[in-house]
């Protein structure tokens, strides 16, 4: 997911109490718009993005928490239709290079963000530390922006993504996905050579089709013209 994946304003506890079949809205200031389209109407990106590799980390145990995350009832990449269409164009642009896209996270229910908040406050729960945050004190995750009360992923137009060869091998990006470290910043000067070039290639391809990068995570992009810029949904991924 990544730090930016968890960025946002202070949370209102009410979204996590809304019933399963209603969209939960987290409201910031200025007031958020209310949209009635639920995540069930989002597209399955694997059906619209050519050769997309789907590795939904929060549907399984290979993530910084070390277990499946609430809200991920299926390992599917759900996106708003505009985000899915734009991502398909990115894939088509990269195909002549022999490259494909690999996603780690897409739409993220608000209940998943709430579970990250609970995890961050439990200082004894460090199962994923060695792989995902070996040099970070868990007590600083909020302060340093790796964990926040709201995530743009819950609006349905944000992806955590990388580049891979057609056979599935990921390109070197200098750090793994969801690595809590300054090295994960796209502009970190300690990342050089092919990894730096690969980050630049991914960012340029995503920008070309309307996605904005995030300054702390090379893998995190949000559609600039997202249809629900102030609406945070809580239906599970199915």
For each residue, the residues with C-beta under 8 A, 3 or more apart:
1: 5 6 57 58 63 104 105 108 116 151 153 160 178
2: 5 6 105 160 177 178 184 214 216 217 219 220
3: 6 7 144 145 146 147 180 184 214 216 217 220
4: 7 152 214 215 216 217 220
5: 1 2 105 108 151 152 153 158 160 217 220
6: 1 2 3 113 116 146 147 148 150 151
7: 3 4 145 148 150 151 152 214
8: 11 26 28 148 149 150 151 152
9: 28 29 149 150
10: 149 150
11: 8 15 26 113 114 117 149 150
12: 15 26 27
13: 16 17
14: 17 18 24
15: 11 12 18 24 25 26 110 232 234
16: 13 24 110 111 114 234
17: 13 14
18: 14 15 22 23 24 234
19: 22
20: 235 236
21: 38 235
22: 18 19 38 235
23: 18 35 36 37 38 39 231 233 234 235
24: 14 15 16 18 110 111 232 233 234 235
25: 15 32 34 231 232 233
26: 8 11 12 15 32 110 150 154 232
27: 12 31 32 230
28: 8 9 31 32 150 230
29: 9
30:
31: 27 28 230
32: 25 26 27 28 230 231 232
33: 228 229 230 231
34: 25 231
35: 23 227 228 231
36: 23
37: 23 41 227 228
38: 21 22 23 41 233 235
39: 23 42 78 107 109 156 233 235 237
40: 235 238
41: 37 38
42: 39 78 79 80 81 84 107 156
43: 47 48 78 79 80 81 84
44: 47 48 76 77 78
45: 48 49 52 54 76 77 78 79 84 87 103 106
46: 49 52 54 76 77
47: 43 44
48: 43 44 45 84 85 87 88
49: 45 46 52 84 87 88 91 101
50: 88 91 92 95 100
51: 91 95 100 101 166
52: 45 46 49 77 87 91 100 101 102 103
53: 100 101 102 103 164 168
54: 45 46 75 76 77 102 103
55: 102 103 104
56: 59 60 72 75 76 77 103 104 105 106 237
57: 1 60 62 63 104 105 177 178
58: 1 63 68 69 72 105 108 112
59: 56 68 69 72 74 75 237
60: 56 57 63 68 75
61: 66 67 68
62: 57
63: 1 57 58 60 66 67 69 128 132 178
64: 128 131 132 133 178 180
65: 69 115 116 119 125 127 128
66: 61 63 127 128
67: 61 63 127
68: 58 59 60 61 72
69: 58 59 63 65 72 112 115 116
70: 109 111 112 114 115
71: 108 109 110 111 112 115 234 236 237
72: 56 58 59 68 69 75 109 112 236 237
73: 236 237 238
74: 59 237 238
75: 54 56 59 60 72
76: 44 45 46 54 56 106 237 238
77: 44 45 46 52 54 56 103 105 106 107 159
78: 39 42 43 44 45 106 107 156 237
79: 42 43 45 83 84 87 106 107 156 157 159
80: 42 43 83 84 107 155 156 157 223 226 227 228
81: 42 43 84 85 227
82: 85 86 157 223 225 226 227
83: 79 80 86 87 156 157 158 159 223 226
84: 42 43 45 48 49 79 80 81 87 88
85: 48 81 82 88 89
86: 82 83 89 90 209 210 211 223
87: 45 48 49 52 79 83 84 90 91 101 159 209
88: 48 49 50 84 85 91 92
89: 85 86 92 93 209
90: 86 87 93 94 101 205 206 208 209 211
91: 49 50 51 52 87 88 94 95 100 101
92: 50 88 89 95
93: 89 90 96 205 208 209
94: 90 91 97 99 100 101 163 205
95: 50 51 91 92 98 99 100
96: 93
97: 94
98: 95 165 166
99: 94 95 163 164 165 166 171
100: 50 51 52 53 91 94 95 163 164 165 166
101: 49 51 52 53 87 90 91 94 161 162 163 164
102: 52 53 54 55 161 162 163 164 168 170
103: 45 52 53 54 55 56 77 106 159 160 161
104: 1 55 56 57 160 161 162 177 178 219
105: 1 2 5 56 57 58 77 108 153 159 160
106: 45 56 76 77 78 79 103 153 156 158 159 160
107: 39 42 77 78 79 80 153 154 156 233 237
108: 1 5 58 71 105 112 113 151 153 154 158 237
109: 39 70 71 72 112 113 154 233 234 235 236 237
110: 15 16 24 26 71 113 114 150 154 232 233 234
111: 16 24 70 71 114 115 234 236
112: 58 69 70 71 72 108 109 115 116
113: 6 11 108 109 110 116 117 149 150 151 153 154
114: 11 16 70 110 111 117 118
115: 65 69 70 71 111 112 118 119
116: 1 6 65 69 112 113 119 120 147
117: 11 113 114 120 121 147 149
118: 114 115 121 122
119: 65 115 116 122 125
120: 116 117 138 141 142 147
121: 117 118
122: 118 119 125
123: 126 138 139
124:
125: 65 119 122
126: 123 129 138
127: 65 66 67
128: 63 64 65 66 131 132 133
129: 126 132 133 134 138
130: 134
131: 64 128 134 176
132: 63 64 128 129 176 178 179 180
133: 64 128 129 136 138 141 146 179 180 181
134: 129 130 131
135: 181
136: 133 140 141 144 146 180 181
137: 140
138: 120 123 126 129 133 141
139: 123
140: 136 137 143 144
141: 120 133 136 138 144 146 147 180
142: 120 145 146 147 148
143: 140
144: 3 136 140 141 180
145: 3 7 142 148 216
146: 3 6 133 136 141 142 180
147: 3 6 116 117 120 141 142
148: 6 7 8 142 145 151
149: 8 9 10 11 113 117
150: 6 7 8 9 10 11 26 28 110 113 154 232
151: 1 5 6 7 8 108 113 148 154 158 232
152: 4 5 7 8 155 157 158 222
153: 1 5 105 106 107 108 113 156 158 160
154: 26 107 108 109 110 113 150 151 232 233 234
155: 80 152 158 226 228 229 230 231 232 233
156: 39 42 78 79 80 83 106 107 153 226 227 228 233
157: 79 80 82 83 152 222 223 226 227 228
158: 5 83 106 108 151 152 153 155 220 221 222 223 226
159: 77 79 83 87 103 105 106 211 220 221
160: 1 2 5 103 104 105 106 153 177 178 217 219 220
161: 101 102 103 104 202 206 219 221
162: 101 102 104 170 171 173 177 202 219
163: 94 99 100 101 102 170 171 173 198 201 202
164: 53 99 100 101 102 168 169 170 171
165: 98 99 100 168 169 171
166: 51 98 99 100
167:
168: 53 102 164 165
169: 164 165
170: 102 162 163 164 173
171: 99 162 163 164 165 194 198
172: 194 195 198
173: 162 163 170 176 195 198 199 202 218 219
174: 183 188 191 195 196 199 218
175: 179 181 183 184 191 218
176: 131 132 173 179
177: 2 57 104 160 162 219
178: 1 2 57 63 64 104 132 160 219
179: 132 133 175 176 183 184
180: 3 64 132 133 136 141 144 146 184
181: 133 135 136 175 184
182: 185 188
183: 174 175 179 188 190 191
184: 2 3 175 179 180 181 188 216 217 218 219
185: 182 188 215 216 217 218
186: 199 203 213 215 217 218
187: 215
188: 174 182 183 184 185 191
189: 192
190: 183
191: 174 175 183 188 195 196 199
192: 189 195 196
193: 196 197
194: 171 172 197 198
195: 172 173 174 191 192 198 199
196: 174 191 192 193 199 200
197: 193 194 200 201
198: 163 171 172 173 194 195 201 202
199: 173 174 186 191 195 196 202 203 218
200: 196 197 203 204
201: 163 197 198 204 205
202: 161 162 163 173 198 199 205 206 218
203: 186 199 200 206 207 213 218
204: 200 201 207 208
205: 90 93 94 201 202 208 209
206: 90 161 202 203 209 211 213 221
207: 203 204 210 211 212 213
208: 90 93 204 205
209: 86 87 89 90 93 205 206
210: 86 207 223 224 225
211: 86 90 159 206 207 221 222 223 224
212: 207 221 222 223 224
213: 186 203 206 207 218 220 221
214: 2 3 4 7 217 220 221 222
215: 4 185 186 187
216: 2 3 4 145 184 185 220
217: 2 3 4 5 160 184 185 186 214 220
218: 173 174 175 184 185 186 199 202 203 213
219: 2 104 160 161 162 173 177 178 184
220: 2 3 4 5 158 159 160 213 214 216 217
221: 158 159 161 206 211 212 213 214
222: 152 157 158 211 212 214 226
223: 80 82 83 86 157 158 210 211 212 226
224: 210 211 212
225: 82 210
226: 80 82 83 155 156 157 158 222 223 229
227: 35 37 80 81 82 156 157
228: 33 35 37 80 155 156 157 231 233
229: 33 155 226
230: 27 28 31 32 33 155
231: 23 25 32 33 34 35 155 228
232: 15 24 25 26 32 110 150 151 154 155
233: 23 24 25 38 39 107 109 110 154 155 156 228
234: 15 16 18 23 24 71 109 110 111 154
235: 20 21 22 23 24 38 39 40 109 238
236: 20 71 72 73 109 111
237: 39 56 59 71 72 73 74 76 78 107 108 109
238: 40 73 74 76 235
